Structures are given as structure tokens and as C-alpha cells.
């Protein structure tokens, strides 16, 4: 009996994967798929985009503490001396990075302030847990109050400060200063 298995090629496999992804995304169909011009990008790149969309749609929303097994629970900052807190902080920073959680704009916070932010704000925060090796959750630690002063003071470059000033002409800019607590936290691989 002849073998009727089709000869597979990378192009054929990419097209088949594209059809599978589009079928899986059908219940979530929206303008993001409609605006995707597949004539302008390679099928493999489109597939990565569609796979990311599908992972996003299917991702559970969980408090960040529950992204860990067992659930990540930290001691209250009030029970730790400075040395213990420093050790816990760097342990949790590494554990976050292992789960593809990156903390951005932390250098204006001392260790205790950053630990408290993680303990009180980040760990209980419900976020989509997208399980893709290229997907990182970036937590902006400069925007804890919705006030742009911290970002403008410590992190915005001159062009960003000027742009903000033009958009908010009535508000004065804070002086630009170097952040008081520089540290090197793990970054997303493309940012290193």
C-alpha cells in the first residue's frame, strides 16, 4: 500500500500552524487580528504574534504570589532587621526574575521601601500569568501613586522631560537628580 503522508516543509508547517492559531483565536476575534497584515510579515513572525495573543487570552488572572508553588509568602517587613530584609529582598528579586517578572525604576527606593512595595502592592496584585518564554511582566516601581514626579525626577531623560512639560504646560518640572539607591536588578534578556 502506498504511503500517502505529505512531505512536510517549513513553509507548509508554518501555514498549518497559522491556521491552527487562527482557529483557536476565533472566539476572541477582534480588531487586533483584523489589522494584522499577513502580506507584510513572514508567517513565522505572524505565528509568534498569534501564539502570544492566544496565550494572553487563555492566561489565568492570579495574584502574583500565586504564580509560585508553593505560594510566595514573605515575612512582614516590620519583623525584619535591615540585614534580614536585604537578604529576603534579593531572594525575591531573583525568584521574580525566574518567573519572568522584572522590577523597573527601583533606584529611588531604599531596600525597605522596595521590599514593602513588593509585600504590600506587588504580591497581592492580580495579573495575567502569560506562560511564554519571551513574555515578561514589567512592574513600574516609579508609578506607585499615579504621580509622575518620581519618574520625571529620577528616570526621564531630557527629551522625555521636555515632552512632558509641553503636554502639561501649567505644571513645573521637578529638578532632575540621580536616583539615591542605584542597584543592578535582573533585566529582560533583550535589555541587558
Secondary structure, DSSP 8 states (H G I E B T S, - for coil): ---------HHHHHHHHHHHHHHHHGGG--HHHHT--TTTS-HHHHHHHHHHHHHHHH--EEEGGGGSSS------GGG--HHHHHHHHHHHHHHHHHTTEEEES-TTS-HHHHHHHIIIIITT-EEE----TT--EEEETT-SSS-THHIIIII--HHHHHHHHHHTTTS--------SS-------GGG-
